[in-house]
Amino acid sequence: MSRTWIKWSLSFLTLLAMPAFASGQPDSSELVVKIRAGKSIFRSMPFSGSGIIFRSGRNNDEAFVLTSEHVVIHARNSYRHTIENRTFGQNTAQVAAVDWGVGLALLKVSLPKELVKTLPGREIFSQGAPERGASVKVAGFPHETTNLIETRGQIIDPQSARHAIPLLNSMIEVLGAHGEFGMSGGPVFSDAGDSVIGVLSHQYLEMTPGGRSRVHESRTGGTAQNHLLVISSDAANAFMTRYFSNRDGFRAAFVRDPDAQFAGKDAVISGELRFELIASQSSGEIGIGGGDVVGVGGGDVVGIGGASESSTSPVVLVERSRNTKAFSSAWNIPGRQKWFRSMSGRLMKGGSVKLPYFIEKMSDSQSRRIGFNDLPRFVRLLTTQSLRLITFGERSSESAEQARIRKAGEALAALVMQIHANAPTDALAPALSLLDSLMVLSDAARSSDANELLDPEAIRALEQDAGWDLLFFLQFERTVELMKATVELRQIAQNQ
């Protein structure tokens, strides 16, 4: 038997094995793959999801899979990934690019060149926002099966802000299609099936009659959800362009700490900073709409008259990253370089800094505290230019002046709490905004950034607030002490 005949026979068999979409419309059953991730392909691989396979690369001759970032483990070494479906069987894959900030990941798959040629290129991903009301097809593999599920739904909002992927401006809301744990990362096709309009995320919306909608993360199997959140093809195209235009220089804004991810903990890395959520909601839900303000008042407001601060504004721990591999990126959040330099100086010693909330300046005399209860919300707030992050650092090297500022802030906070505790809430209502701003002022004085946060002109404006008249009427002596503490902080700020 000649070598030429053997070579021709193998080529013929390869052609027979090629997917049907080589000469026609893509078939989703051949484009969608099941993804598994774990420490070894010979052991249980607990992470699973779905993705879409396509070809790209310098010569358009390499196979890649686009999926949701949480489906893969954010590391090239120590962890293993596989993809499979009935067309390709099972193949090993490597993480090519991943960015927690935009919710996406790319896997590179080794396939025979003849098979890669049959795959659709990146042009399968549509451009521009889809139409509201358009019918779409959602495809993916549930966690405990290799059977593909395909259902149809309808786009109810092509540019929704109701999501919790921090660096995305919007996502697509799809109603009616089936989605469950294991299907995230799978493609969402146009009604005709000839293009991909987005990637199914691991988040979905839960509607509560008479209450606000909540974004949930699908973390356990078996529960079907039909109000899905989809990462748009525009976001996917931007992510892929970043990678394919400069593979060696690709840097993610944020990646997960792979060991923490495998252990089920929330921790992300950006540059030399590692952000870890050390208190979180057990339900995995993220509020959309309504108040998430931390300060004075009732309802969802936390502080005076509300619940304990730790119950809704958990602390994010920041420490210097030990990860110096290629996945770590340069700090590239606009407007935060100064804050980053300040943090780096403290963290280089191996310490940590607690980040309890942000301050938003609403006017010269009004500010409010804004809390967060998950890492996506923290990062979204961090990238908002109008907010100032409150930080609490070590006090071992506290100067005499810093100690004086801190003690003045503590005295101010104690007086505010006493006034609130000794007056009916209804009677205090017209002065609550003043008390709220005084609490923010006390927080600034007690923080490790007091020198930068204390603004004498803002404090002077606060001294002119009309709410003082009511406080003097209700509790004259305590209000006199409160005014003295406020003036003292202004004088300290002026003398800095």
C-alpha positions, 0 to 999 in steps of 0.5 A: 500500500503506497504512502500516497494512497494512505495520505489521500485516504486520510484526507478523504476521511477528514473531509467526511468528518467536517461539519455540515456548515462548511458549505452553508449556514452554520448549525448551532449544534456544531458551533456550540461546545461544552467547556470544563475546567479543573485541576486535572482532566483525569479528575473531576472538573467542577467548572463547566459552561458553554461557548462558541467555536470560530476561527481567527488568528494571524492567518485566520487558521486558528480555532478559538472559543468565546465564552463567559469569564467565570466559566474558565479558571483565570490561569494558564498553568496549574489548571486544565480546560477542555471543550467538546461536542458531538462534532469535534469530540473532546479537545484540550484548550488553553486560556488565551485571554480573559477579563473579569471586567467585561465578563468574557474569555477566549480559549485557544483550541488545537484542531487539524487545519482542515477542520479549522477551515470549516469554522466560521470566522469572526464575521459571525459576530454581528455589529451594532445593537439588535432590535428591540422585540427581535426573536433570538435563539439561546444555545448551551449545555446544562451543567450535568449533561452533554445534550445541547439545549436550544430555545427561543426568546425575545429581546426586551431591552437591547441596551439595558443598564440592569446588570453587574458586569462592572466595565460594560455600559450595557447588556441585552435583556432576553425574555422567554428563552431557557437558561440554566447553570452550565449554559452561560457562555453559550452563544445567542443567535439571531432568529435566522441563526446566521449570526451571533448577537451576544454571549449568555452571561452567568447573571439573570434578572429576578422580578419581585412583585411590588419590589425592585428587580435583582441581578442574580449570579447562577452558582448552583445547578438545576434552576431554570431562569427565563429573564436572561442577561446577554453580553452584546457582540459589540462588547465581544468584538471589542474584547477580541480586537484588543486580544488579536491586535496585540496578543503579546501585549494584551492586558486585562483590566481585572482578572480573578485570583485563580486559587481563590476562584477555584475555592469559591471566593471572590477576589480579583487582581488589577496590576499589583492590587488584589481586591478580596470581598471578605463579607458577602451576601449569601444569596449572591444577589445584587440590588438594581434600583432603589437606595444603596446609600449608607448614611442617615435615614430609613429605608435602604439607608444604613447608618443612623436609623438604619441597619448595621453597616456591616450587614449591607456594606461589607469590607473589601480587603486590598493587599499587594498582589503576589501574582506577577505573571502576564495576566496581571495588568497595569493599573489603567482605571482613569482618574485613579492613579493618585489613589493607586500610588497612595495605596501602593506605598502602604501595601508595599510593606505587606499590609492591607487596607479596608475599603468600607464605602465611597463618598459622593459630593452632591453640593458644597454642603451635602455629601453621602456615603455609598456602600457596596455589597459585591465586587462588581458594584465596588469596581463600578463605583471605583471607576466613577469619577465623581466618587471618592473612596474612603480607606482605613489604614494602619495607625501605627505610624499616626502622627500627632496631627493625624491623631488630633483629626481622628479624635475630633472626628470621633467626637463629632460622630458621637455627638451626632449619634447622641442627638439622633438617639434623644430626639424623635425621628419625625421631629428630626426629619428636616435636619437629617440631611445635615446629620448625614453630612456631619457623619460623612465629615466625621468619616473623612476625619477618621479615615487615613485620607483625612488630610486630602478629604477635609475641605475647609470651604465645604465645612464652612458651607455646612455650618450655614445649613438651615438644619442647625436652627432645628437642632438648637431648638430640640437639643441646645446644649448638645448642638452647641457641642456639635457646632464646636466640633464642626468648627474645630475640624474646619480650623484643623483643615485650614491649618494643614 
